[in-house]
């Protein structure tokens, strides 16, 4: 029982870290290019509105949104093909995946100013790869690159609780924590972009790489020594 609780806490902490990281990288891309790479609803809606008015620069905007959407899909496809499992499986190559996501962000940071479409595509591919890593926490699907579903879950469960139904506290706390982590990631990225010389996309990539290396070391070197 204690091992199960420890695993659930680890899933929640990891989910919050990934939500923070995705928002951090996404805001960096938005501030440079105006295009989101972690969620597409807003950009696609804006593009459909601009198409009806033939807004100047519409071709460039369409190309960027199309690159983000296609690359996000391809990242999710590759994750589903090679990595994804509906529940946490520690045998899966999560460490290498985090390293790969980080390297994609690093290359995106290098390219994004001179070649924005290429940078957007790489960053969106990384986010699609991450989002398809979603696992289940007591039946809730933990998505970590956007908050629409999380806020929906939060609102539904909170409303049921206020109505007087018996709703476990974790069903309210989990989506609230993930949504808060996403918000904080975006706020931190924006603050760094405006008030420091640090590139948020590059720094996000380096942190992902470090996290992937750290997880791989823990999995293959430290955990076996403790019989886990």
C-alpha positions as a Markdown table, in Angstrom:
| # | Residue | x | y | z |
|---|---|---|---|---|
| 1 | Unk | 0.0 | 0.0 | 0.0 |
| 2 | Unk | 2.8 | 2.4 | 0.9 |
| 3 | Unk | 4.6 | 1.6 | -2.3 |
| 4 | Unk | 1.5 | 2.4 | -4.3 |
| 5 | Unk | 1.0 | 5.7 | -2.5 |
| 6 | Unk | 4.7 | 6.5 | -3.2 |
| 7 | Unk | 4.2 | 5.7 | -6.9 |
| 8 | Unk | 1.1 | 7.9 | -7.1 |
| 9 | Unk | 3.0 | 10.8 | -5.4 |
| 10 | Unk | 5.8 | 10.3 | -7.9 |
| 11 | Unk | 3.4 | 10.4 | -10.8 |
| 12 | Unk | 1.8 | 13.6 | -9.6 |
| 13 | Unk | 5.1 | 15.4 | -8.9 |
| 14 | Unk | 6.4 | 14.3 | -12.3 |
| 15 | Unk | 3.2 | 15.5 | -14.0 |
| 16 | Unk | 3.5 | 18.9 | -12.4 |
| 17 | Unk | 7.1 | 19.2 | -13.4 |
| 18 | Unk | 6.2 | 18.3 | -17.0 |
| 19 | Unk | 3.3 | 20.7 | -17.1 |
| 20 | Unk | 5.6 | 23.5 | -15.8 |
| 21 | Unk | 8.3 | 22.6 | -18.4 |
| 22 | Unk | 5.8 | 22.5 | -21.3 |
| 23 | Unk | 4.3 | 25.9 | -20.4 |
| 24 | Unk | 7.8 | 27.3 | -19.9 |
| 25 | Unk | 9.0 | 26.3 | -23.3 |
| 26 | Unk | 5.7 | 27.2 | -25.0 |
| 27 | Unk | 5.6 | 30.7 | -23.7 |
| 28 | Unk | 9.2 | 31.1 | -24.9 |
| 29 | Unk | 8.1 | 30.2 | -28.4 |
| 30 | Unk | 4.9 | 32.3 | -28.3 |
| 31 | Unk | 6.9 | 35.4 | -27.2 |
| 32 | Unk | 9.4 | 34.9 | -30.1 |
| 33 | Unk | 7.0 | 33.8 | -32.9 |
| 34 | Unk | 3.4 | 34.4 | -31.7 |
| 35 | Unk | 2.5 | 30.8 | -32.2 |
| 36 | Unk | 1.8 | 28.2 | -29.6 |
| 37 | Unk | 3.3 | 24.8 | -29.7 |
| 38 | Unk | 1.8 | 23.0 | -26.6 |
| 39 | Unk | -1.8 | 23.6 | -27.5 |
| 40 | Unk | -3.4 | 24.5 | -30.8 |
| 41 | Unk | -7.1 | 25.5 | -30.2 |
| 42 | Unk | -6.5 | 29.2 | -29.8 |
| 43 | Unk | -4.2 | 29.5 | -32.8 |
| 44 | Unk | -6.4 | 27.4 | -35.1 |
| 45 | Unk | -9.5 | 29.5 | -34.0 |
| 46 | Unk | -7.6 | 32.7 | -34.7 |
| 47 | Unk | -6.4 | 31.5 | -38.1 |
| 48 | Unk | -9.9 | 30.5 | -39.1 |
| 49 | Unk | -11.1 | 34.0 | -38.2 |
| 50 | Unk | -8.3 | 35.7 | -40.1 |
| 51 | Unk | -8.8 | 33.6 | -43.2 |
| 52 | Unk | -12.3 | 35.0 | -43.5 |
| 53 | Unk | -11.0 | 38.5 | -43.5 |
| 54 | Unk | -7.9 | 37.9 | -45.7 |
| 55 | Unk | -5.7 | 39.4 | -43.0 |
| 56 | Unk | -2.2 | 40.6 | -44.2 |
| 57 | Unk | 0.4 | 37.9 | -43.4 |
| 58 | Unk | -2.2 | 35.2 | -43.3 |
| 59 | Unk | 0.0 | 32.8 | -45.4 |
| 60 | Unk | 2.9 | 33.1 | -42.9 |
| 61 | Unk | 0.5 | 32.6 | -39.9 |
| 62 | Unk | -1.1 | 29.6 | -41.7 |
| 63 | Unk | 2.3 | 28.0 | -42.3 |
| 64 | Unk | 3.3 | 28.4 | -38.7 |
| 65 | Unk | 0.1 | 27.0 | -37.3 |
| 66 | Unk | 0.1 | 24.1 | -39.8 |
| 67 | Unk | 3.8 | 23.3 | -38.9 |
| 68 | Unk | 2.8 | 23.3 | -35.2 |
| 69 | Unk | -0.3 | 21.1 | -35.7 |
| 70 | Unk | 1.5 | 18.6 | -38.0 |
| 71 | Unk | 4.5 | 18.3 | -35.8 |
| 72 | Unk | 2.5 | 18.0 | -32.6 |
| 73 | Unk | 0.6 | 15.1 | -34.3 |
| 74 | Unk | 3.8 | 13.5 | -35.5 |
| 75 | Unk | 5.3 | 13.7 | -32.0 |
| 76 | Unk | 2.3 | 12.1 | -30.4 |
| 77 | Unk | 2.3 | 9.4 | -33.2 |
| 78 | Unk | 5.9 | 8.5 | -32.5 |
| 79 | Unk | 5.3 | 8.4 | -28.8 |
| 80 | Unk | 2.3 | 6.2 | -29.3 |
| 81 | Unk | 4.3 | 3.9 | -31.6 |
| 82 | Unk | 7.4 | 3.5 | -29.5 |
| 83 | Unk | 6.8 | 4.6 | -25.9 |
| 84 | Unk | 3.3 | 5.2 | -24.7 |
| 85 | Unk | 1.6 | 3.0 | -22.1 |
| 86 | Unk | -1.8 | 3.8 | -20.5 |
| 87 | Unk | -0.2 | 3.4 | -17.0 |
| 88 | Unk | 3.2 | 4.2 | -15.6 |
| 89 | Unk | 5.7 | 1.5 | -16.7 |
| 90 | Unk | 9.2 | 2.1 | -15.3 |
| 91 | Unk | 10.6 | -0.2 | -18.0 |
| 92 | Unk | 9.8 | 2.4 | -20.7 |
| 93 | Unk | 12.6 | 4.7 | -21.8 |
| 94 | Unk | 11.3 | 7.8 | -20.1 |
| 95 | Unk | 14.8 | 9.1 | -19.5 |
| 96 | Unk | 15.8 | 8.9 | -23.1 |
| 97 | Unk | 12.5 | 10.5 | -24.1 |
| 98 | Unk | 13.1 | 13.4 | -21.8 |
| 99 | Unk | 16.6 | 13.8 | -23.3 |
| 100 | Unk | 15.1 | 13.7 | -26.8 |
| 101 | Unk | 12.5 | 16.4 | -25.9 |
| 102 | Unk | 15.2 | 18.5 | -24.4 |
| 103 | Unk | 17.4 | 18.3 | -27.5 |
| 104 | Unk | 14.5 | 19.2 | -29.7 |
| 105 | Unk | 13.9 | 22.3 | -27.6 |
| 106 | Unk | 17.6 | 23.2 | -27.7 |
| 107 | Unk | 17.8 | 22.9 | -31.6 |
| 108 | Unk | 14.5 | 24.9 | -31.8 |
| 109 | Unk | 16.0 | 27.7 | -29.7 |
| 110 | Unk | 19.0 | 27.8 | -32.1 |
| 111 | Unk | 16.8 | 28.0 | -35.2 |
| 112 | Unk | 13.7 | 29.9 | -34.2 |
| 113 | Unk | 14.8 | 33.4 | -34.8 |
| 114 | Unk | 16.2 | 32.9 | -38.4 |
| 115 | Unk | 14.0 | 29.9 | -39.2 |
| 116 | Unk | 10.8 | 30.3 | -37.2 |
| 117 | Unk | 8.8 | 27.6 | -39.0 |
| 118 | Unk | 11.5 | 25.0 | -38.3 |
| 119 | Unk | 11.8 | 26.1 | -34.7 |
| 120 | Unk | 8.1 | 25.9 | -34.2 |
| 121 | Unk | 8.0 | 22.5 | -35.8 |
| 122 | Unk | 10.7 | 21.1 | -33.6 |
| 123 | Unk | 9.2 | 22.6 | -30.4 |
| 124 | Unk | 5.7 | 21.3 | -31.3 |
| 125 | Unk | 7.1 | 17.9 | -32.1 |
| 126 | Unk | 8.6 | 17.8 | -28.6 |
| 127 | Unk | 5.3 | 18.8 | -27.0 |
| 128 | Unk | 3.4 | 16.2 | -28.9 |
| 129 | Unk | 6.0 | 13.6 | -27.8 |
| 130 | Unk | 5.5 | 14.7 | -24.2 |
| 131 | Unk | 1.7 | 14.9 | -24.2 |
| 132 | Unk | 1.4 | 11.4 | -25.5 |
| 133 | Unk | 3.4 | 10.2 | -22.5 |
| 134 | Unk | 0.3 | 10.9 | -20.5 |
| 135 | Unk | -0.4 | 8.3 | -17.9 |
| 136 | Unk | -3.3 | 7.6 | -15.5 |
| 137 | Unk | -3.5 | 8.8 | -11.9 |
| 138 | Unk | -6.3 | 6.8 | -10.2 |
| 139 | Unk | -8.2 | 6.9 | -13.4 |
| 140 | Unk | -7.6 | 10.5 | -14.4 |
| 141 | Unk | -5.5 | 11.0 | -17.6 |
| 142 | Unk | -2.7 | 13.4 | -16.8 |
| 143 | Unk | -2.1 | 15.6 | -19.8 |
| 144 | Unk | 0.8 | 17.9 | -19.3 |
| 145 | Unk | 1.0 | 20.3 | -22.3 |
| 146 | Unk | -2.4 | 22.0 | -22.0 |
| 147 | Unk | -5.0 | 22.6 | -19.3 |
| 148 | Unk | -8.4 | 22.5 | -21.0 |
| 149 | Unk | -9.1 | 19.0 | -19.9 |
| 150 | Unk | -7.6 | 19.6 | -16.5 |
| 151 | Unk | -9.7 | 22.7 | -15.9 |
| 152 | Unk | -12.8 | 20.7 | -17.1 |
| 153 | Unk | -12.1 | 18.0 | -14.5 |
| 154 | Unk | -11.4 | 20.5 | -11.8 |
| 155 | Unk | -14.7 | 22.4 | -12.5 |
| 156 | Unk | -16.8 | 19.2 | -12.7 |
| 157 | Unk | -15.4 | 17.7 | -9.5 |
| 158 | Unk | -15.6 | 20.9 | -7.6 |
| 159 | Unk | -19.1 | 21.5 | -8.7 |
| 160 | Unk | -20.1 | 18.0 | -7.7 |
| 161 | Unk | -18.5 | 18.5 | -4.3 |
| 162 | Unk | -20.3 | 21.8 | -3.7 |
| 163 | Unk | -23.5 | 20.1 | -4.7 |
| 164 | Unk | -23.0 | 17.7 | -1.8 |
| 165 | Unk | -21.8 | 14.6 | -3.5 |
| 166 | Unk | -19.0 | 12.6 | -2.0 |
| 167 | Unk | -16.0 | 13.5 | -4.1 |
| 168 | Unk | -12.5 | 12.3 | -3.0 |
| 169 | Unk | -10.3 | 15.4 | -2.3 |
| 170 | Unk | -7.6 | 14.2 | -4.7 |
| 171 | Unk | -10.0 | 14.5 | -7.7 |
| 172 | Unk | -10.1 | 18.2 | -7.0 |
| 173 | Unk | -6.5 | 18.6 | -5.9 |
| 174 | Unk | -4.8 | 16.8 | -8.8 |
| 175 | Unk | -6.1 | 18.9 | -11.8 |
| 176 | Unk | -5.8 | 22.0 | -9.7 |
| 177 | Unk | -2.1 | 21.3 | -9.0 |
| 178 | Unk | -1.4 | 20.5 | -12.7 |
| 179 | Unk | -3.2 | 23.6 | -13.9 |
| 180 | Unk | -1.3 | 25.7 | -11.3 |
| 181 | Unk | 2.0 | 24.2 | -12.4 |
| 182 | Unk | 1.2 | 25.0 | -16.1 |
| 183 | Unk | 0.4 | 28.6 | -15.1 |
| 184 | Unk | 3.6 | 29.0 | -13.0 |
| 185 | Unk | 5.7 | 27.6 | -15.9 |
| 186 | Unk | 4.3 | 30.2 | -18.3 |
| 187 | Unk | 4.7 | 33.1 | -15.8 |
| 188 | Unk | 8.3 | 32.0 | -15.0 |
| 189 | Unk | 9.2 | 31.8 | -18.7 |
| 190 | Unk | 7.7 | 35.3 | -19.4 |
| 191 | Unk | 9.6 | 36.8 | -16.5 |
| 192 | Unk | 12.8 | 35.3 | -17.7 |
| 193 | Unk | 12.2 | 36.5 | -21.2 |
| 194 | Unk | 11.5 | 40.1 | -20.3 |
| 195 | Unk | 13.8 | 40.6 | -17.3 |
| 196 | Unk | 16.9 | 38.5 | -18.0 |
| 197 | Unk | 19.3 | 37.6 | -20.9 |
| 198 | Unk | 18.4 | 33.9 | -20.6 |
| 199 | Unk | 16.6 | 32.2 | -23.5 |
| 200 | Unk | 13.6 | 30.3 | -22.0 |
| 201 | Unk | 13.4 | 27.8 | -24.9 |
| 202 | Unk | 17.1 | 26.9 | -24.6 |
| 203 | Unk | 17.0 | 26.8 | -20.8 |
| 204 | Unk | 13.9 | 24.5 | -20.9 |
| 205 | Unk | 15.7 | 22.2 | -23.3 |
| 206 | Unk | 18.8 | 22.0 | -21.1 |
| 207 | Unk | 16.7 | 21.2 | -18.0 |
| 208 | Unk | 14.8 | 18.5 | -19.9 |
| 209 | Unk | 18.1 | 16.9 | -20.9 |
| 210 | Unk | 19.4 | 17.1 | -17.3 |
| 211 | Unk | 16.2 | 15.6 | -16.0 |
| 212 | Unk | 16.4 | 12.7 | -18.5 |
| 213 | Unk | 20.0 | 12.0 | -17.6 |
| 214 | Unk | 19.1 | 12.1 | -13.9 |
| 215 | Unk | 16.2 | 9.7 | -14.3 |
| 216 | Unk | 18.3 | 7.3 | -16.3 |
| 217 | Unk | 21.0 | 7.3 | -13.7 |
| 218 | Unk | 18.4 | 6.8 | -11.0 |
| 219 | Unk | 16.7 | 4.0 | -12.9 |
| 220 | Unk | 19.9 | 2.1 | -13.9 |
| 221 | Unk | 22.3 | 2.9 | -11.1 |
| 222 | Unk | 20.7 | 4.0 | -7.9 |
| 223 | Unk | 17.3 | 2.1 | -7.8 |
| 224 | Unk | 18.8 | -1.4 | -8.4 |
| 225 | Unk | 21.0 | -0.9 | -5.3 |
| 226 | Unk | 17.9 | -0.5 | -3.2 |
| 227 | Unk | 16.1 | -3.5 | -4.8 |
| 228 | Unk | 13.5 | -1.3 | -6.6 |
